[in-house]
Amino acid sequence: MKAIWKWFALMPLTIPLLVAAVSTPRPAGQPAEEWRFAVSGDARNCGDVVMPEIAAAVQQRDAAFYWHLGDFRFIRLIDEDIQHEGIYRAQPLDQAGYLKVAWDVFIVNQMIPFGATPVFLSIGNHETIPPKTRDDWIFQFTHWLDQPALRANAENQVVRSYYHWTMRGVDFISLDNATRDQFDGAQLAWLRGVLHSDEKDPAVRTIVLGMHEALPESISSGHSMNESLQGTESGRQVYAEMLGARDTYHKHIYLLSSHSHYYAENIFDTDYWRSHGGVLPGWIVGTAGAERYALPAAAESGHHARTNVYGYLLARVRSDGNIRFEFEEVKESAVAADVIGRFTKPFVDWCFAANSDANRAAPPVPTPLFPK
């Protein structure tokens, strides 16, 4: 017992040493004509069970990096996975104790498993639930927001919640729409500057735009930037900018998001965008551990949508700038024995069978780490 608590007491000192590996580049093993990256979001509730398996799969696929689109922890309530981890079964947390360790536990259980694979983090709405703030998030995750791949771009010299990086002819842009006042004027001006540079640069063939909430007028409009007037108007402006980059400057454009806890593709094939400029390729992949949501009615046909699944989007980038995206499911059979040991088999079963708004039952009562 004392040994466990001694280790945990040293965790704040250990984390900087452990996370140093996360953004250390490793040689790419893909053929020159193709390389890969992976993306998903929404890892609350059961992310400590699911994300290590995503990390293992991403490493096995030899992905150049993993991109997390936000919602690391629930914040409003204690995540079920934290309640069921061995150390917290020994001494359960109250809400105040949970808020002190929630993001540290995310780093240890969900980021460290990526090892040498670089990780990029986008901010989600749950990262700004009081008492947490955007500034708190920036401070906690500065290691990822100030890594060498980001500092290489002049537009990233200030550490903030939106940024971009370029890799092999692709510009990856991570935006912040975690609160309903976004996108604000400063972020829009920054984005237009980045896009202007991309449009003039023939070496940039492709732009991948990622964020937590989907841009407006998608199949998930009821749970997206449409939920606020500022989000609707500014999100439409961003979509129009991306249409211009495609139609005028002939860039390949791809739009990635999470927030809705299911998988869906072709999400902007809607009446609105068909009559307001055109349909851009877009995906929702909120499948990294959060409570699974029912699919919206608009996704029932033609959008290749799935719910009650966990997994990630695997992107295959071709030398001509085209990207092919495939959803890779993570099944319960892939959960490692050490993860099952830390969280118990009944809880892992619950994550895969009942962590869903359609059939959500109470998780099993945490079993004490040291029964009396």
C-alpha positions in Angstrom: 0.0 0.0 0.0 2.7 2.5 1.0 4.7 1.7 -2.2 1.7 2.6 -4.3 1.1 5.9 -2.6 4.8 6.7 -2.7 4.8 6.3 -6.5 1.7 8.4 -6.9 3.1 11.1 -4.7 6.0 11.3 -7.1 3.8 11.5 -10.2 4.0 15.3 -10.6 7.8 14.9 -10.8 7.6 11.9 -13.0 5.3 13.2 -15.7 7.7 15.7 -17.3 10.2 12.9 -17.8 7.7 10.5 -19.2 6.0 12.9 -21.5 9.3 14.0 -23.0 9.1 10.9 -25.3 5.6 11.8 -26.6 6.8 14.5 -29.1 10.2 12.8 -29.9 10.1 12.1 -33.7 10.8 8.6 -34.8 11.8 7.5 -38.3 8.8 6.9 -40.6 8.6 3.4 -41.8 6.0 3.9 -44.6 6.9 3.8 -48.2 7.7 7.2 -49.8 4.4 7.3 -51.6 2.3 6.9 -48.5 2.4 7.8 -44.9 -0.1 7.7 -42.1 -1.5 9.6 -39.1 -4.4 8.9 -36.7 -7.1 11.0 -35.1 -10.0 10.7 -32.7 -11.5 12.6 -29.8 -13.7 12.4 -26.7 -11.9 10.2 -24.2 -13.9 10.8 -21.0 -15.8 8.1 -19.1 -13.8 5.1 -20.3 -10.8 6.7 -22.0 -8.3 5.1 -19.6 -9.5 1.7 -20.8 -9.8 2.6 -24.5 -7.0 5.0 -25.3 -4.1 2.6 -24.4 -5.5 0.2 -27.1 -5.8 3.1 -29.6 -2.1 4.0 -28.8 -1.0 0.4 -29.4 -2.9 0.2 -32.7 -1.5 3.6 -33.9 2.0 2.4 -33.1 1.4 -0.9 -34.9 0.2 1.1 -37.9 3.4 3.1 -37.9 1.4 6.4 -37.8 3.5 9.6 -37.9 1.4 11.1 -35.1 -1.9 10.9 -33.2 -4.2 13.9 -33.0 -6.6 14.1 -30.1 -9.6 16.4 -30.8 -10.6 17.2 -27.2 -12.7 16.2 -24.2 -10.1 14.4 -22.1 -12.0 14.2 -18.9 -15.6 14.8 -17.9 -14.7 17.5 -15.3 -18.4 18.1 -14.2 -18.4 14.7 -12.6 -15.8 12.1 -11.8 -15.1 9.9 -14.8 -16.1 6.3 -14.2 -12.6 5.0 -15.3 -11.0 7.0 -12.6 -13.4 5.7 -10.0 -12.5 2.1 -11.0 -8.7 2.4 -11.2 -7.0 0.4 -8.5 -5.4 3.3 -6.6 -8.7 5.2 -6.4 -10.6 2.0 -5.3 -8.2 2.1 -2.4 -9.1 5.6 -1.5 -12.0 7.1 -3.5 -11.8 10.7 -4.6 -14.2 13.4 -3.8 -14.9 16.1 -6.5 -12.2 18.4 -5.2 -9.6 15.7 -5.2 -10.7 14.6 -8.7 -10.3 18.1 -10.1 -6.7 18.2 -8.8 -5.6 15.0 -10.6 -8.0 14.6 -13.5 -5.6 15.9 -16.2 -2.6 14.3 -14.6 -4.3 10.9 -14.8 -5.2 11.6 -18.4 -1.5 12.2 -19.2 -0.4 9.0 -17.4 -3.1 6.6 -18.6 -3.8 8.0 -22.1 -0.8 9.9 -23.4 2.2 8.0 -22.0 1.1 4.8 -23.9 1.9 6.6 -27.2 5.6 6.4 -26.3 7.7 8.0 -29.1 4.7 8.6 -31.4 4.1 12.4 -31.4 0.7 13.6 -30.0 -1.1 16.8 -30.9 -3.9 18.0 -28.6 -7.0 20.1 -29.5 -9.2 21.7 -26.8 -12.7 20.5 -26.2 -15.7 22.0 -24.4 -15.2 19.8 -21.3 -11.7 21.4 -20.9 -13.4 24.7 -20.1 -16.1 23.5 -17.7 -15.7 25.5 -14.5 -13.6 25.6 -12.5 -11.3 24.7 -15.4 -10.5 27.4 -17.9 -8.8 27.7 -21.3 -5.7 29.2 -19.6 -5.6 26.3 -17.2 -5.6 23.9 -20.2 -2.8 25.8 -21.9 -0.7 25.8 -18.8 -1.3 22.1 -18.1 -0.6 21.0 -21.7 2.2 23.4 -22.7 4.5 20.5 -23.4 2.3 19.5 -26.3 1.4 23.1 -27.4 5.1 24.2 -27.6 6.7 21.1 -29.1 9.3 21.5 -31.8 7.0 20.7 -34.7 4.8 23.7 -33.7 7.6 26.1 -32.9 8.9 25.6 -36.5 6.0 27.8 -37.7 6.2 31.5 -37.2 2.4 31.7 -36.5 2.9 29.5 -33.4 5.4 31.6 -31.5 2.8 32.4 -28.9 1.6 29.3 -27.1 -2.2 29.2 -27.3 -5.2 26.9 -27.9 -5.0 27.0 -31.7 -2.0 26.3 -33.9 -0.8 24.6 -37.1 2.1 22.5 -38.3 3.2 21.3 -41.7 4.4 17.9 -42.7 5.3 16.5 -46.1 3.1 18.9 -48.0 0.2 18.9 -45.6 -0.8 21.8 -43.4 -2.6 20.6 -40.2 -4.6 23.3 -38.5 -6.0 22.8 -35.0 -8.7 25.3 -34.1 -10.4 26.2 -30.8 -14.2 26.1 -30.7 -14.4 24.9 -27.1 -16.6 27.8 -26.0 -19.6 29.5 -27.7 -17.7 32.8 -28.2 -15.5 31.1 -30.8 -14.3 31.6 -33.4 -13.5 35.1 -32.3 -12.0 37.8 -34.5 -8.4 37.1 -33.4 -8.6 33.4 -34.3 -10.3 34.1 -37.6 -7.6 36.6 -38.5 -4.9 34.1 -37.6 -6.5 31.4 -39.7 -6.8 33.6 -42.7 -3.1 34.4 -42.4 -2.2 30.7 -42.3 -4.5 30.0 -45.3 -3.1 32.9 -47.3 0.4 31.5 -46.8 -0.8 28.0 -47.8 -2.5 29.3 -50.9 0.7 31.0 -52.1 2.9 27.9 -51.3 2.9 25.3 -54.1 4.6 22.9 -51.7 1.4 22.8 -49.6 -0.9 20.5 -51.5 -3.3 19.6 -48.7 -5.0 21.4 -45.7 -6.5 19.3 -42.9 -8.6 21.3 -40.5 -9.3 19.8 -37.1 -11.3 21.0 -34.1 -13.6 19.7 -31.4 -17.1 20.7 -32.6 -18.1 20.2 -36.2 -18.4 23.3 -38.3 -22.1 24.4 -38.8 -24.7 22.7 -41.0 -23.3 19.2 -40.8 -25.5 16.1 -40.1 -24.8 16.8 -36.4 -26.0 20.4 -36.5 -27.9 20.0 -33.2 -24.6 19.2 -31.4 -22.1 21.4 -33.1 -21.1 25.1 -33.7 -24.8 25.7 -34.7 -25.6 25.8 -31.0 -24.6 29.5 -30.8 -25.0 32.5 -33.1 -21.3 33.3 -32.9 -20.4 29.7 -33.7 -22.8 29.5 -36.6 -21.7 32.7 -38.2 -18.0 32.2 -37.7 -18.1 28.5 -38.5 -19.8 29.3 -41.8 -17.0 31.8 -42.5 -14.4 29.2 -41.9 -16.1 26.7 -44.2 -16.3 29.3 -46.9 -12.6 30.0 -46.5 -11.9 26.3 -47.0 -14.1 26.2 -50.1 -12.0 29.0 -51.5 -8.8 27.2 -50.8 -10.2 24.2 -52.7 -11.9 25.9 -55.6 -9.6 28.9 -56.2 -6.2 27.5 -55.1 -6.9 23.8 -55.8 -5.8 22.5 -52.4 -7.1 19.1 -51.1 -9.3 20.0 -48.1 -10.4 17.7 -45.2 -12.4 18.7 -42.1 -12.1 16.6 -38.9 -14.1 16.9 -35.6 -15.4 14.9 -32.7 -17.8 16.2 -29.9 -20.6 13.9 -31.0 -19.8 10.4 -29.6 -20.0 8.3 -32.7 -18.3 7.9 -36.1 -19.7 9.5 -39.3 -18.2 10.4 -42.6 -19.4 12.7 -45.4 -20.9 14.9 -42.7 -21.3 18.1 -44.8 -23.3 16.4 -47.5 -26.4 18.3 -46.4 -29.0 20.5 -48.1 -27.4 23.6 -46.7 -23.9 23.1 -48.1 -25.1 21.6 -51.4 -26.8 24.9 -52.0 -24.2 27.2 -50.3 -21.0 26.5 -52.1 -20.5 22.8 -52.1 -19.7 19.7 -50.0 -16.3 19.3 -48.4 -15.0 16.0 -47.1 -15.7 15.8 -43.3 -15.7 13.4 -40.5 -16.9 13.1 -36.9 -14.8 10.6 -34.8 -15.8 11.1 -31.1 -15.0 7.5 -30.3 -12.1 7.4 -27.8 -13.9 6.3 -24.7 -16.8 8.7 -24.1 -20.4 7.7 -23.5 -21.7 6.7 -27.0 -24.6 8.8 -28.5 -27.5 7.8 -30.8 -26.9 8.7 -34.4 -28.8 11.8 -35.6 -31.6 11.1 -38.1 -29.6 12.8 -40.9 -27.0 10.1 -40.5 -29.3 7.2 -41.1 -28.5 7.0 -44.8 -25.6 7.9 -47.0 -23.1 8.9 -44.3 -21.6 5.6 -43.2 -22.1 6.3 -39.6 -21.6 4.0 -36.6 -22.3 4.3 -32.9 -21.6 2.0 -29.9 -18.1 1.6 -31.1 -14.7 2.9 -30.0 -11.8 3.5 -32.4 -9.9 6.1 -34.4 -9.6 7.4 -37.9 -6.6 6.2 -39.8 -5.4 8.5 -42.6 -3.3 7.4 -45.5 -1.6 10.3 -47.2 -0.6 9.8 -50.8 2.3 11.7 -52.6 -0.2 13.7 -54.6 -1.8 15.1 -51.5 -4.9 13.0 -51.5 -5.8 11.4 -48.2 -7.9 8.2 -47.7 -9.5 7.9 -44.2 -10.7 4.6 -42.7 -12.3 4.0 -39.3 -10.4 1.5 -37.2 -12.5 -0.1 -34.5 -11.0 -1.0 -31.1 -12.8 -4.1 -29.7 -12.9 -5.4 -26.1 -10.8 -8.3 -27.1 -7.9 -5.9 -27.7 -7.8 -4.6 -24.2 -4.5 -5.5 -22.6 -4.3 -7.7 -19.5 -2.6 -5.0 -17.4 -5.5 -2.6 -18.2 -8.1 -5.2 -17.2 -6.1 -5.8 -14.0 -6.0 -2.1 -13.1 -9.7 -1.5 -13.8 -11.3 -5.0 -13.3 -13.0 -7.2 -15.8 -16.6 -6.1 -14.8 -15.7 -2.5 -15.5 -14.1 -3.1 -18.8 -17.2 -5.1 -19.8 -19.4 -2.2 -18.8 -17.3 0.2 -20.9 -17.9 -1.9 -24.0 -21.5 -3.0 -23.3 -23.2 -0.2 -21.5 -21.3 3.1 -21.9 -24.1 4.3 -24.2 -27.0 6.8 -23.8 -29.2 4.1 -25.4 -28.7 1.4 -22.7 -26.7 3.1 -20.1 -26.8 1.2 -16.8 -24.9 2.2 -13.7 -21.3 0.9 -13.8 -20.4 -1.8 -11.3 -19.6 -0.7 -7.8 -15.8 -0.2 -7.6 -14.3 -3.1 -5.8 -11.8 -2.1 -3.0 -8.1 -2.6 -4.0 -7.5 -4.0 -0.6 -10.6 -5.8 0.7 -11.0 -6.0 4.4 
